[in-house]
Amino acid sequence: MAEMIETYKGYVNPWECDEMGHMNIQFYMGKTSDAAFHQQSFMGLGYEHQRSERTTYVALEHHIRFHKELFASDLVAVRSGVFSISEKTMRIYQEVRNALTDALSATLVVDVGHLDMNVRKLVPWTDFTRVQAEKTLIPRPSYSEPKSQADGSLDRDVSLVRAKTLGLHETNRSAVNRWECDNNEHMNSRFYLARFSECQGHMWAHAGLDRHAQKAKGLATATVEMRIAYFQELNAGQTLFVRTGLEAQGPRTLRYKHWMFNSETGEPAAAAEGTALLISRETRKAVELPEEIRAKLT
């Protein structure tokens, strides 16, 4: 009988929590990246296979829903499965839970591709990998379905020309460090999320509600759903920048987009769109946007 497998057990360190007091989104990606390596190993794509056969799988698109906050000292567990398999791609599933309470913290649906690490192109899955993947083939839980970020909704028409037309402003300019790259020889998905997380401060400052102003008002922000697409690998030593847009979509809901570019070539490297809320630091409940902020962003 097909069922999910255990792929990660860990802990929320205090340094993984941000000014909102909860585990930052990049560490959800970091922990599920570790989980993905265990899932690869189960499918016959582990370290020894990568050394000899030079194939692995890489993320093409992430859909993430954040269901419940995790805080410092919480224990974390991840279970993984597969939703569907095609010739060269697969849709995998990762479920992040509080290991003590079993409360659901996040769900990640990831489209992955079977990468030949020598030619950097997708190739068909091996028979063994398909058989192993089918052992974890499960139906999609309703609570992992898109809520505000539907499948196919992410804007993939990403270019500097459009970024200028849409009025996206720069929110990050950085470089890829060697320690940010994984065994797949490119920047790990965690650090795409790290860059997008770092964009948030500049994004909110541009909107007129910087982090200091939020804290003074007893407010914080929380992303509840994201979709990320990866267009181009980034390697150690390469430089990048991000352009960002933010708009209000209701009294409490905002939608943002981050477009990441290779700064030497100007080519798009990744795009993310997220749904965010302004929350009370005291109650952890969503609150309405200040009228002047909503008017500016509408």
C-alpha positions in Angstrom: 0.0 0.0 0.0 1.4 3.4 -1.0 2.2 5.8 1.8 4.4 8.8 2.6 7.8 8.2 4.1 9.7 10.0 6.9 12.3 12.3 5.4 13.2 14.8 8.1 13.3 15.3 11.8 14.8 18.4 13.4 14.4 21.4 15.6 13.6 25.2 15.3 16.7 27.0 16.4 16.3 30.6 17.9 18.5 31.9 15.1 16.0 30.5 12.5 13.3 32.9 13.8 12.9 36.4 12.4 11.6 39.7 13.9 8.0 38.3 13.7 9.1 35.7 16.3 8.4 32.7 14.1 10.5 30.5 11.9 11.5 32.4 8.8 10.2 31.0 5.5 13.7 30.2 4.2 14.1 27.5 6.9 10.9 25.8 5.9 12.7 25.5 2.5 16.0 24.5 4.2 14.4 21.7 6.2 12.3 20.4 3.2 15.5 20.6 1.0 17.1 18.1 3.5 13.9 16.0 3.2 14.2 16.1 -0.5 17.7 14.5 -0.4 16.3 11.7 1.7 13.4 11.3 -0.7 15.9 11.1 -3.6 17.9 8.5 -1.8 14.7 6.4 -1.4 14.2 6.6 -5.1 17.7 5.5 -5.9 19.0 9.0 -6.6 21.2 9.3 -3.5 24.8 10.4 -3.1 26.5 7.3 -4.6 24.1 7.3 -7.6 24.9 11.0 -8.2 28.6 10.3 -8.1 28.5 7.4 -10.5 25.5 8.1 -12.8 25.5 11.9 -12.5 21.7 12.3 -12.3 19.5 13.8 -9.6 16.2 15.7 -9.4 15.8 19.4 -9.2 12.9 21.7 -8.3 11.1 23.4 -11.2 8.3 25.0 -9.3 7.2 25.1 -5.7 3.7 25.7 -4.3 3.8 26.4 -0.5 1.0 26.9 2.0 1.9 28.0 5.5 -0.8 26.7 7.9 0.5 27.3 11.4 3.6 29.1 12.8 6.6 27.3 14.2 8.6 28.9 17.0 12.0 28.5 18.6 12.4 25.0 20.3 9.5 23.4 18.4 10.3 20.0 17.0 9.8 19.5 13.3 9.1 16.4 11.2 8.6 16.1 7.4 6.9 13.3 5.5 7.1 13.0 1.8 5.2 11.4 -1.1 4.5 11.6 -4.8 1.3 12.8 -6.5 2.1 12.1 -10.2 4.9 10.8 -12.5 5.6 11.6 -16.1 8.5 10.8 -18.5 11.0 13.3 -17.1 9.2 15.1 -14.3 7.4 14.3 -11.1 5.1 16.1 -8.6 6.3 15.4 -5.1 4.7 16.4 -1.8 6.2 17.4 1.5 4.2 17.8 4.7 5.8 19.8 7.6 4.4 19.2 11.1 5.1 20.0 14.7 6.5 16.7 15.8 5.1 17.1 19.4 1.6 18.2 18.6 1.2 16.8 15.0 -0.2 20.2 14.0 0.2 20.9 10.3 2.7 23.7 9.7 3.2 23.8 6.0 2.5 21.8 2.8 4.8 21.9 -0.2 3.9 20.6 -3.7 7.0 20.5 -5.9 7.3 19.9 -9.6 10.8 18.3 -10.0 12.8 17.1 -13.1 15.3 14.3 -13.6 18.5 16.3 -14.3 21.6 14.9 -16.1 24.3 16.8 -14.1 26.8 16.6 -16.9 24.7 18.2 -19.7 22.3 20.0 -17.3 19.2 18.8 -19.2 16.2 16.7 -18.1 16.3 13.0 -19.0 13.8 10.2 -18.5 13.5 8.5 -15.1 15.0 5.1 -14.6 12.7 2.1 -14.1 14.0 1.7 -10.5 13.2 5.3 -9.6 9.7 5.0 -11.1 9.0 1.8 -9.1 10.2 3.4 -5.9 8.2 6.6 -6.5 5.1 4.6 -7.0 5.5 3.1 -3.5 4.7 6.6 -2.2 2.1 7.6 -4.8 -0.8 9.2 -2.8 -3.9 11.4 -3.6 -3.5 15.0 -3.0 -4.9 16.1 0.5 -7.5 18.8 0.2 -5.6 21.0 2.6 -2.6 21.2 0.2 -4.7 22.5 -2.7 -4.1 26.1 -3.8 -6.2 28.7 -2.1 -5.0 32.0 -3.5 -2.2 30.9 -5.8 -3.8 28.6 -8.4 -1.9 26.1 -10.5 -0.7 27.9 -13.7 -1.3 31.4 -12.2 2.3 32.5 -11.7 3.3 35.2 -14.2 6.2 33.6 -16.2 6.6 36.5 -18.6 9.6 37.9 -16.7 11.9 40.4 -18.1 13.6 43.7 -17.1 11.5 45.5 -19.7 8.3 44.3 -18.1 9.7 44.9 -14.6 10.2 48.6 -15.5 6.8 48.8 -17.2 5.1 47.4 -14.1 7.0 49.7 -11.7 8.8 46.9 -9.9 11.5 48.3 -7.6 14.8 46.8 -6.5 14.7 45.0 -3.1 17.8 42.8 -3.1 21.2 42.9 -4.7 23.6 40.1 -3.6 25.9 37.3 -4.7 25.8 33.5 -4.6 28.2 32.2 -1.9 29.8 28.8 -2.3 28.2 27.6 1.0 24.8 28.3 -0.5 25.3 25.7 -3.2 24.4 22.1 -2.6 25.4 18.7 -4.1 23.5 19.6 -7.3 26.2 22.2 -7.9 23.9 25.2 -7.8 22.3 27.6 -5.3 20.0 25.6 -3.0 16.3 26.4 -3.0 16.6 27.6 0.6 18.6 30.6 -0.5 16.2 31.7 -3.2 13.7 31.9 -0.3 16.3 33.7 1.8 16.7 36.4 -0.9 12.9 36.7 -1.2 12.6 37.0 2.5 15.2 39.7 2.6 13.2 41.6 0.0 10.3 41.9 2.3 11.9 44.7 4.4 12.5 46.9 1.4 9.1 46.0 0.0 7.3 47.2 3.1 9.5 50.3 3.5 8.5 51.2 -0.1 4.9 50.7 0.9 5.3 53.2 3.8 5.2 50.6 6.6 8.8 49.6 7.4 9.7 47.0 10.0 10.3 49.6 12.7 6.9 51.2 12.1 5.3 47.8 12.2 6.9 47.0 15.5 5.8 50.3 17.0 2.2 49.6 16.0 2.3 46.1 17.3 2.1 44.6 13.9 3.9 41.9 11.9 3.6 40.3 8.5 3.0 36.7 7.5 3.1 35.0 4.1 0.3 32.4 3.9 0.9 31.0 0.4 3.6 31.2 -2.2 4.4 29.9 -5.7 8.0 29.9 -7.0 9.3 29.0 -10.4 13.0 28.5 -11.2 14.2 29.5 -14.7 17.9 29.4 -14.5 20.5 27.8 -12.2 22.7 30.1 -10.2 26.2 29.2 -9.3 28.8 30.3 -6.7 30.2 33.7 -7.6 27.3 34.8 -9.7 25.6 38.0 -8.8 21.8 38.7 -8.7 19.2 41.3 -8.0 15.4 41.2 -7.3 12.7 43.5 -8.5 9.5 43.6 -6.4 5.9 44.7 -6.7 3.2 44.8 -4.0 -0.6 45.4 -4.2 -3.5 45.3 -1.8 -6.3 42.8 -2.8 -8.7 43.4 0.0 -9.0 44.9 3.5 -6.5 42.4 4.9 -4.8 40.6 2.0 -1.8 41.6 -0.1 -0.2 40.0 -3.1 3.4 40.5 -4.0 5.8 39.4 -6.7 9.5 39.0 -6.7 11.5 38.7 -10.0 15.1 37.5 -9.6 17.6 38.3 -12.3 21.2 37.3 -13.1 22.8 40.7 -12.8 25.6 40.1 -15.4 23.2 38.9 -18.2 19.9 40.4 -17.1 18.2 37.1 -17.7 15.5 35.9 -15.3 16.6 33.3 -12.7 13.4 32.8 -10.7 10.0 34.3 -9.9 7.9 34.2 -6.8 4.3 35.3 -6.0 2.9 35.4 -2.5 -0.2 36.1 -0.5 0.5 38.0 2.7 -1.4 39.3 5.7 -0.7 42.0 8.3 -1.1 40.4 11.7 -1.2 41.5 15.3 1.9 40.6 17.2 -0.2 40.0 20.3 -3.1 37.9 19.0 -1.3 36.5 15.8 -4.5 37.2 14.0 -4.9 39.1 10.7 -5.8 42.8 10.9 -6.9 45.3 8.4 -4.3 47.3 6.5 -4.0 51.0 7.5 -6.2 53.0 5.2 -3.2 55.1 3.9 -1.2 52.0 3.1 -4.2 50.3 1.3 -4.8 53.4 -0.7 -1.2 53.6 -1.8 -1.2 49.9 -2.8 -4.6 49.6 -4.5 
